[in-house]
Amino acid sequence: MMLTERATCKIASMLYISENTVKHHKKKIYEKLGVNCMEDAIFYAKIKNLI
């Protein structure tokens, strides 16, 4: 669901939170995974069989 900026808006709307909150959580996820972008996060998740 987090593949595009449009998705960020949609996620925020669905959860009744601001887009900045979604961006903050995405940033924290990237930090924990040790990646810098969504593509790297997806690659990491596939390697670890998380998705």
PDB file of N, CA, C, O and CB in Angstrom:
ATOM      1  N   MET A   1       0.819  -1.194   0.000  1.00  0.00           N
ATOM      2  CA  MET A   1       0.000   0.000   0.000  1.00  0.00           C
ATOM      3  C   MET A   1       0.869   1.266   0.000  1.00  0.00           C
ATOM      4  O   MET A   1       0.398   2.335  -0.390  1.00  0.00           O
ATOM      5  CB  MET A   1      -0.935  -0.006   1.209  1.00  0.00           C
ATOM      6  N   MET A   2       2.107   1.158   0.425  1.00  0.00           N
ATOM      7  CA  MET A   2       2.948   2.346   0.574  1.00  0.00           C
ATOM      8  C   MET A   2       3.826   2.600  -0.651  1.00  0.00           C
ATOM      9  O   MET A   2       4.928   3.129  -0.504  1.00  0.00           O
ATOM     10  CB  MET A   2       3.821   2.208   1.804  1.00  0.00           C
ATOM     11  N   LEU A   3       3.389   2.251  -1.817  1.00  0.00           N
ATOM     12  CA  LEU A   3       4.261   2.346  -2.979  1.00  0.00           C
ATOM     13  C   LEU A   3       4.332   3.723  -3.617  1.00  0.00           C
ATOM     14  O   LEU A   3       5.283   3.998  -4.347  1.00  0.00           O
ATOM     15  CB  LEU A   3       3.820   1.380  -3.989  1.00  0.00           C
ATOM     16  N   THR A   4       3.377   4.589  -3.375  1.00  0.00           N
ATOM     17  CA  THR A   4       3.385   5.899  -4.024  1.00  0.00           C
ATOM     18  C   THR A   4       3.033   7.001  -3.040  1.00  0.00           C
ATOM     19  O   THR A   4       2.524   6.742  -1.950  1.00  0.00           O
ATOM     20  CB  THR A   4       2.412   5.918  -5.199  1.00  0.00           C
ATOM     21  N   GLU A   5       3.311   8.235  -3.443  1.00  0.00           N
ATOM     22  CA  GLU A   5       2.897   9.374  -2.613  1.00  0.00           C
ATOM     23  C   GLU A   5       1.380   9.423  -2.505  1.00  0.00           C
ATOM     24  O   GLU A   5       0.843   9.814  -1.469  1.00  0.00           O
ATOM     25  CB  GLU A   5       3.435  10.701  -3.194  1.00  0.00           C
ATOM     26  N   ARG A   6       0.698   9.035  -3.551  1.00  0.00           N
ATOM     27  CA  ARG A   6      -0.763   9.004  -3.495  1.00  0.00           C
ATOM     28  C   ARG A   6      -1.215   8.028  -2.416  1.00  0.00           C
ATOM     29  O   ARG A   6      -2.202   8.259  -1.718  1.00  0.00           O
ATOM     30  CB  ARG A   6      -1.360   8.611  -4.870  1.00  0.00           C
ATOM     31  N   ALA A   7      -0.476   6.941  -2.297  1.00  0.00           N
ATOM     32  CA  ALA A   7      -0.802   5.961  -1.264  1.00  0.00           C
ATOM     33  C   ALA A   7      -0.657   6.577   0.122  1.00  0.00           C
ATOM     34  O   ALA A   7      -1.431   6.265   1.027  1.00  0.00           O
ATOM     35  CB  ALA A   7       0.098   4.721  -1.391  1.00  0.00           C
ATOM     36  N   THR A   8       0.334   7.452   0.289  1.00  0.00           N
ATOM     37  CA  THR A   8       0.522   8.122   1.577  1.00  0.00           C
ATOM     38  C   THR A   8      -0.732   8.897   1.948  1.00  0.00           C
ATOM     39  O   THR A   8      -1.187   8.843   3.091  1.00  0.00           O
ATOM     40  CB  THR A   8       1.743   9.066   1.533  1.00  0.00           C
ATOM     41  N   CYS A   9      -1.275   9.600   1.005  1.00  0.00           N
ATOM     42  CA  CYS A   9      -2.506  10.366   1.223  1.00  0.00           C
ATOM     43  C   CYS A   9      -3.665   9.425   1.556  1.00  0.00           C
ATOM     44  O   CYS A   9      -4.457   9.694   2.460  1.00  0.00           O
ATOM     45  CB  CYS A   9      -2.847  11.217  -0.026  1.00  0.00           C
ATOM     46  N   LYS A  10      -3.750   8.330   0.821  1.00  0.00           N
ATOM     47  CA  LYS A  10      -4.835   7.377   1.033  1.00  0.00           C
ATOM     48  C   LYS A  10      -4.717   6.704   2.405  1.00  0.00           C
ATOM     49  O   LYS A  10      -5.714   6.530   3.106  1.00  0.00           O
ATOM     50  CB  LYS A  10      -4.835   6.318  -0.077  1.00  0.00           C
ATOM     51  N   ILE A  11      -3.498   6.332   2.776  1.00  0.00           N
ATOM     52  CA  ILE A  11      -3.275   5.725   4.087  1.00  0.00           C
ATOM     53  C   ILE A  11      -3.704   6.692   5.185  1.00  0.00           C
ATOM     54  O   ILE A  11      -4.406   6.310   6.122  1.00  0.00           O
ATOM     55  CB  ILE A  11      -1.790   5.328   4.265  1.00  0.00           C
ATOM     56  N   ALA A  12      -3.277   7.938   5.063  1.00  0.00           N
ATOM     57  CA  ALA A  12      -3.629   8.957   6.056  1.00  0.00           C
ATOM     58  C   ALA A  12      -5.143   9.103   6.170  1.00  0.00           C
ATOM     59  O   ALA A  12      -5.689   9.184   7.270  1.00  0.00           O
ATOM     60  CB  ALA A  12      -2.993  10.309   5.690  1.00  0.00           C
ATOM     61  N   SER A  13      -5.799   9.134   5.043  1.00  0.00           N
ATOM     62  CA  SER A  13      -7.250   9.280   5.028  1.00  0.00           C
ATOM     63  C   SER A  13      -7.938   8.082   5.682  1.00  0.00           C
ATOM     64  O   SER A  13      -8.870   8.247   6.470  1.00  0.00           O
ATOM     65  CB  SER A  13      -7.748   9.451   3.595  1.00  0.00           C
ATOM     66  N   MET A  14      -7.478   6.886   5.354  1.00  0.00           N
ATOM     67  CA  MET A  14      -8.080   5.671   5.901  1.00  0.00           C
ATOM     68  C   MET A  14      -7.905   5.576   7.415  1.00  0.00           C
ATOM     69  O   MET A  14      -8.780   5.063   8.113  1.00  0.00           O
ATOM     70  CB  MET A  14      -7.474   4.445   5.236  1.00  0.00           C
ATOM     71  N   LEU A  15      -6.773   6.072   7.921  1.00  0.00           N
ATOM     72  CA  LEU A  15      -6.475   5.965   9.349  1.00  0.00           C
ATOM     73  C   LEU A  15      -6.838   7.217  10.134  1.00  0.00           C
ATOM     74  O   LEU A  15      -6.645   7.279  11.348  1.00  0.00           O
ATOM     75  CB  LEU A  15      -5.018   5.665   9.540  1.00  0.00           C
ATOM     76  N   TYR A  16      -7.368   8.216   9.430  1.00  0.00           N
ATOM     77  CA  TYR A  16      -7.740   9.497  10.048  1.00  0.00           C
ATOM     78  C   TYR A  16      -6.553  10.147  10.761  1.00  0.00           C
ATOM     79  O   TYR A  16      -6.668  10.636  11.885  1.00  0.00           O
ATOM     80  CB  TYR A  16      -8.892   9.289  11.042  1.00  0.00           C
ATOM     81  N   ILE A  17      -5.408  10.135  10.071  1.00  0.00           N
ATOM     82  CA  ILE A  17      -4.204  10.794  10.571  1.00  0.00           C
ATOM     83  C   ILE A  17      -3.656  11.681   9.465  1.00  0.00           C
ATOM     84  O   ILE A  17      -4.103  11.600   8.321  1.00  0.00           O
ATOM     85  CB  ILE A  17      -3.134   9.753  11.041  1.00  0.00           C
ATOM     86  N   SER A  18      -2.694  12.523   9.800  1.00  0.00           N
ATOM     87  CA  SER A  18      -2.141  13.424   8.789  1.00  0.00           C
ATOM     88  C   SER A  18      -1.134  12.692   7.905  1.00  0.00           C
ATOM     89  O   SER A  18      -0.591  11.654   8.284  1.00  0.00           O
ATOM     90  CB  SER A  18      -1.476  14.642   9.457  1.00  0.00           C
ATOM     91  N   GLU A  19      -0.898  13.254   6.722  1.00  0.00           N
ATOM     92  CA  GLU A  19       0.108  12.699   5.820  1.00  0.00           C
ATOM     93  C   GLU A  19       1.488  12.753   6.463  1.00  0.00           C
ATOM     94  O   GLU A  19       2.312  11.863   6.250  1.00  0.00           O
ATOM     95  CB  GLU A  19       0.114  13.458   4.481  1.00  0.00           C
ATOM     96  N   ASN A  20       1.739  13.798   7.251  1.00  0.00           N
ATOM     97  CA  ASN A  20       3.034  13.907   7.928  1.00  0.00           C
ATOM     98  C   ASN A  20       3.241  12.766   8.921  1.00  0.00           C
ATOM     99  O   ASN A  20       4.364  12.295   9.097  1.00  0.00           O
ATOM    100  CB  ASN A  20       3.144  15.253   8.651  1.00  0.00           C
ATOM    101  N   THR A  21       2.182  12.325   9.561  1.00  0.00           N
ATOM    102  CA  THR A  21       2.286  11.199  10.488  1.00  0.00           C
ATOM    103  C   THR A  21       2.649   9.931   9.730  1.00  0.00           C
ATOM    104  O   THR A  21       3.491   9.155  10.181  1.00  0.00           O
ATOM    105  CB  THR A  21       0.966  11.002  11.263  1.00  0.00           C
ATOM    106  N   VAL A  22       2.025   9.721   8.594  1.00  0.00           N
ATOM    107  CA  VAL A  22       2.346   8.555   7.762  1.00  0.00           C
ATOM    108  C   VAL A  22       3.806   8.627   7.320  1.00  0.00           C
ATOM    109  O   VAL A  22       4.529   7.633   7.389  1.00  0.00           O
ATOM    110  CB  VAL A  22       1.404   8.480   6.522  1.00  0.00           C
ATOM    111  N   LYS A  23       4.234   9.798   6.870  1.00  0.00           N
ATOM    112  CA  LYS A  23       5.622   9.963   6.429  1.00  0.00           C
ATOM    113  C   LYS A  23       6.593   9.690   7.569  1.00  0.00           C
ATOM    114  O   LYS A  23       7.642   9.079   7.366  1.00  0.00           O
ATOM    115  CB  LYS A  23       5.846  11.376   5.877  1.00  0.00           C
ATOM    116  N   HIS A  24       6.241  10.144   8.768  1.00  0.00           N
ATOM    117  CA  HIS A  24       7.091   9.907   9.938  1.00  0.00           C
ATOM    118  C   HIS A  24       7.246   8.407  10.197  1.00  0.00           C
ATOM    119  O   HIS A  24       8.355   7.922  10.425  1.00  0.00           O
ATOM    120  CB  HIS A  24       6.503  10.605  11.184  1.00  0.00           C
ATOM    121  N   HIS A  25       6.139   7.684  10.162  1.00  0.00           N
ATOM    122  CA  HIS A  25       6.190   6.249  10.426  1.00  0.00           C
ATOM    123  C   HIS A  25       6.954   5.513   9.326  1.00  0.00           C
ATOM    124  O   HIS A  25       7.686   4.565   9.606  1.00  0.00           O
ATOM    125  CB  HIS A  25       4.772   5.682  10.553  1.00  0.00           C
ATOM    126  N   LYS A  26       6.785   5.948   8.079  1.00  0.00           N
ATOM    127  CA  LYS A  26       7.553   5.345   6.989  1.00  0.00           C
ATOM    128  C   LYS A  26       9.048   5.550   7.217  1.00  0.00           C
ATOM    129  O   LYS A  26       9.845   4.634   7.017  1.00  0.00           O
ATOM    130  CB  LYS A  26       7.131   5.944   5.629  1.00  0.00           C
ATOM    131  N   LYS A  27       9.419   6.746   7.633  1.00  0.00           N
ATOM    132  CA  LYS A  27      10.829   7.052   7.902  1.00  0.00           C
ATOM    133  C   LYS A  27      11.374   6.137   8.993  1.00  0.00           C
ATOM    134  O   LYS A  27      12.484   5.618   8.873  1.00  0.00           O
ATOM    135  CB  LYS A  27      10.998   8.531   8.314  1.00  0.00           C
ATOM    136  N   LYS A  28      10.598   5.938  10.057  1.00  0.00           N
ATOM    137  CA  LYS A  28      11.023   5.068  11.153  1.00  0.00           C
ATOM    138  C   LYS A  28      11.155   3.612  10.696  1.00  0.00           C
ATOM    139  O   LYS A  28      12.065   2.904  11.128  1.00  0.00           O
ATOM    140  CB  LYS A  28      10.032   5.164  12.318  1.00  0.00           C
ATOM    141  N   ILE A  29      10.260   3.173   9.836  1.00  0.00           N
ATOM    142  CA  ILE A  29      10.347   1.816   9.283  1.00  0.00           C
ATOM    143  C   ILE A  29      11.629   1.674   8.477  1.00  0.00           C
ATOM    144  O   ILE A  29      12.346   0.684   8.620  1.00  0.00           O
ATOM    145  CB  ILE A  29       9.112   1.493   8.399  1.00  0.00           C
ATOM    146  N   TYR A  30      11.925   2.656   7.630  1.00  0.00           N
ATOM    147  CA  TYR A  30      13.156   2.626   6.835  1.00  0.00           C
ATOM    148  C   TYR A  30      14.375   2.543   7.738  1.00  0.00           C
ATOM    149  O   TYR A  30      15.295   1.769   7.472  1.00  0.00           O
ATOM    150  CB  TYR A  30      13.251   3.867   5.934  1.00  0.00           C
ATOM    151  N   GLU A  31      14.390   3.336   8.806  1.00  0.00           N
ATOM    152  CA  GLU A  31      15.523   3.326   9.737  1.00  0.00           C
ATOM    153  C   GLU A  31      15.702   1.951  10.371  1.00  0.00           C
ATOM    154  O   GLU A  31      16.825   1.460  10.482  1.00  0.00           O
ATOM    155  CB  GLU A  31      15.327   4.385  10.830  1.00  0.00           C
ATOM    156  N   LYS A  32      14.611   1.334  10.783  1.00  0.00           N
ATOM    157  CA  LYS A  32      14.696   0.023  11.427  1.00  0.00           C
ATOM    158  C   LYS A  32      15.150  -1.058  10.456  1.00  0.00           C
ATOM    159  O   LYS A  32      15.844  -1.999  10.844  1.00  0.00           O
ATOM    160  CB  LYS A  32      13.352  -0.357  12.025  1.00  0.00           C
ATOM    161  N   LEU A  33      14.757  -0.921   9.195  1.00  0.00           N
ATOM    162  CA  LEU A  33      15.173  -1.898   8.190  1.00  0.00           C
ATOM    163  C   LEU A  33      16.564  -1.604   7.646  1.00  0.00           C
ATOM    164  O   LEU A  33      17.184  -2.466   7.024  1.00  0.00           O
ATOM    165  CB  LEU A  33      14.177  -1.929   7.050  1.00  0.00           C
ATOM    166  N   GLY A  34      17.053  -0.396   7.876  1.00  0.00           N
ATOM    167  CA  GLY A  34      18.356   0.000   7.360  1.00  0.00           C
ATOM    168  C   GLY A  34      18.334   0.300   5.877  1.00  0.00           C
ATOM    169  O   GLY A  34      19.301   0.030   5.165  1.00  0.00           O
ATOM    170  N   VAL A  35      17.214   0.869   5.407  1.00  0.00           N
ATOM    171  CA  VAL A  35      17.061   1.210   3.988  1.00  0.00           C
ATOM    172  C   VAL A  35      16.747   2.695   3.853  1.00  0.00           C
ATOM    173  O   VAL A  35      16.492   3.386   4.840  1.00  0.00           O
ATOM    174  CB  VAL A  35      15.944   0.355   3.325  1.00  0.00           C
ATOM    175  N   ASN A  36      16.772   3.171   2.603  1.00  0.00           N
ATOM    176  CA  ASN A  36      16.551   4.595   2.351  1.00  0.00           C
ATOM    177  C   ASN A  36      15.321   4.903   1.509  1.00  0.00           C
ATOM    178  O   ASN A  36      14.924   6.062   1.391  1.00  0.00           O
ATOM    179  CB  ASN A  36      17.745   5.166   1.683  1.00  0.00           C
ATOM    180  N   CYS A  37      14.714   3.874   0.923  1.00  0.00           N
ATOM    181  CA  CYS A  37      13.564   4.134   0.050  1.00  0.00           C
ATOM    182  C   CYS A  37      12.630   2.925   0.038  1.00  0.00           C
ATOM    183  O   CYS A  37      12.976   1.846   0.520  1.00  0.00           O
ATOM    184  CB  CYS A  37      14.034   4.468  -1.390  1.00  0.00           C
ATOM    185  N   MET A  38      11.460   3.128  -0.515  1.00  0.00           N
ATOM    186  CA  MET A  38      10.447   2.083  -0.560  1.00  0.00           C
ATOM    187  C   MET A  38      10.922   0.862  -1.341  1.00  0.00           C
ATOM    188  O   MET A  38      10.662  -0.272  -0.938  1.00  0.00           O
ATOM    189  CB  MET A  38       9.173   2.623  -1.174  1.00  0.00           C
ATOM    190  N   GLU A  39      11.617   1.087  -2.456  1.00  0.00           N
ATOM    191  CA  GLU A  39      12.098  -0.023  -3.268  1.00  0.00           C
ATOM    192  C   GLU A  39      13.025  -0.923  -2.456  1.00  0.00           C
ATOM    193  O   GLU A  39      12.929  -2.148  -2.524  1.00  0.00           O
ATOM    194  CB  GLU A  39      12.821   0.501  -4.517  1.00  0.00           C
ATOM    195  N   ASP A  40      13.923  -0.310  -1.689  1.00  0.00           N
ATOM    196  CA  ASP A  40      14.834  -1.082  -0.844  1.00  0.00           C
ATOM    197  C   ASP A  40      14.074  -1.815   0.257  1.00  0.00           C
ATOM    198  O   ASP A  40      14.413  -2.949   0.596  1.00  0.00           O
ATOM    199  CB  ASP A  40      15.898  -0.167  -0.229  1.00  0.00           C
ATOM    200  N   ALA A  41      13.058  -1.180   0.812  1.00  0.00           N
ATOM    201  CA  ALA A  41      12.257  -1.810   1.861  1.00  0.00           C
ATOM    202  C   ALA A  41      11.533  -3.037   1.315  1.00  0.00           C
ATOM    203  O   ALA A  41      11.462  -4.070   1.980  1.00  0.00           O
ATOM    204  CB  ALA A  41      11.243  -0.807   2.447  1.00  0.00           C
ATOM    205  N   ILE A  42      11.003  -2.920   0.117  1.00  0.00           N
ATOM    206  CA  ILE A  42      10.309  -4.048  -0.514  1.00  0.00           C
ATOM    207  C   ILE A  42      11.293  -5.177  -0.792  1.00  0.00           C
ATOM    208  O   ILE A  42      10.997  -6.342  -0.529  1.00  0.00           O
ATOM    209  CB  ILE A  42       9.614  -3.604  -1.826  1.00  0.00           C
ATOM    210  N   PHE A  43      12.468  -4.830  -1.326  1.00  0.00           N
ATOM    211  CA  PHE A  43      13.508  -5.820  -1.603  1.00  0.00           C
ATOM    212  C   PHE A  43      13.900  -6.547  -0.314  1.00  0.00           C
ATOM    213  O   PHE A  43      13.995  -7.775  -0.296  1.00  0.00           O
ATOM    214  CB  PHE A  43      14.747  -5.144  -2.244  1.00  0.00           C
ATOM    215  N   TYR A  44      14.125  -5.801   0.745  1.00  0.00           N
ATOM    216  CA  TYR A  44      14.481  -6.364   2.048  1.00  0.00           C
ATOM    217  C   TYR A  44      13.382  -7.314   2.533  1.00  0.00           C
ATOM    218  O   TYR A  44      13.667  -8.427   2.976  1.00  0.00           O
ATOM    219  CB  TYR A  44      14.715  -5.236   3.083  1.00  0.00           C
ATOM    220  N   ALA A  45      12.146  -6.874   2.448  1.00  0.00           N
ATOM    221  CA  ALA A  45      11.024  -7.686   2.917  1.00  0.00           C
ATOM    222  C   ALA A  45      10.910  -8.986   2.127  1.00  0.00           C
ATOM    223  O   ALA A  45      10.593 -10.030   2.696  1.00  0.00           O
ATOM    224  CB  ALA A  45       9.718  -6.897   2.814  1.00  0.00           C
ATOM    225  N   LYS A  46      11.166  -8.931   0.827  1.00  0.00           N
ATOM    226  CA  LYS A  46      11.108 -10.145   0.005  1.00  0.00           C
ATOM    227  C   LYS A  46      12.228 -11.106   0.377  1.00  0.00           C
ATOM    228  O   LYS A  46      12.008 -12.313   0.475  1.00  0.00           O
ATOM    229  CB  LYS A  46      11.193  -9.791  -1.489  1.00  0.00           C
ATOM    230  N   ILE A  47      13.430 -10.574   0.586  1.00  0.00           N
ATOM    231  CA  ILE A  47      14.571 -11.415   0.961  1.00  0.00           C
ATOM    232  C   ILE A  47      14.316 -12.112   2.298  1.00  0.00           C
ATOM    233  O   ILE A  47      14.666 -13.280   2.469  1.00  0.00           O
ATOM    234  CB  ILE A  47      15.859 -10.571   1.040  1.00  0.00           C
ATOM    235  N   LYS A  48      13.716 -11.406   3.229  1.00  0.00           N
ATOM    236  CA  LYS A  48      13.438 -11.946   4.566  1.00  0.00           C
ATOM    237  C   LYS A  48      12.115 -12.711   4.629  1.00  0.00           C
ATOM    238  O   LYS A  48      11.682 -13.122   5.706  1.00  0.00           O
ATOM    239  CB  LYS A  48      13.420 -10.818   5.584  1.00  0.00           C
ATOM    240  N   ASN A  49      11.474 -12.900   3.467  1.00  0.00           N
ATOM    241  CA  ASN A  49      10.185 -13.599   3.385  1.00  0.00           C
ATOM    242  C   ASN A  49       9.112 -12.970   4.262  1.00  0.00           C
ATOM    243  O   ASN A  49       8.292 -13.669   4.856  1.00  0.00           O
ATOM    244  CB  ASN A  49      10.360 -15.047   3.774  1.00  0.00           C
ATOM    245  N   LEU A  50       9.127 -11.643   4.337  1.00  0.00           N
ATOM    246  CA  LEU A  50       8.104 -10.929   5.090  1.00  0.00           C
ATOM    247  C   LEU A  50       6.869 -10.660   4.238  1.00  0.00           C
ATOM    248  O   LEU A  50       5.770 -10.453   4.752  1.00  0.00           O
ATOM    249  CB  LEU A  50       8.662  -9.619   5.627  1.00  0.00           C
ATOM    250  N   ILE A  51       7.076 -10.668   2.923  1.00  0.00           N
ATOM    251  CA  ILE A  51       5.939 -10.503   2.001  1.00  0.00           C
ATOM    252  C   ILE A  51       6.046 -11.519   0.893  1.00  0.00           C
ATOM    253  O   ILE A  51       5.192 -11.558   0.007  1.00  0.00           O
ATOM    254  CB  ILE A  51       5.888  -9.070   1.414  1.00  0.00           C
TER     255      ILE A  51
END
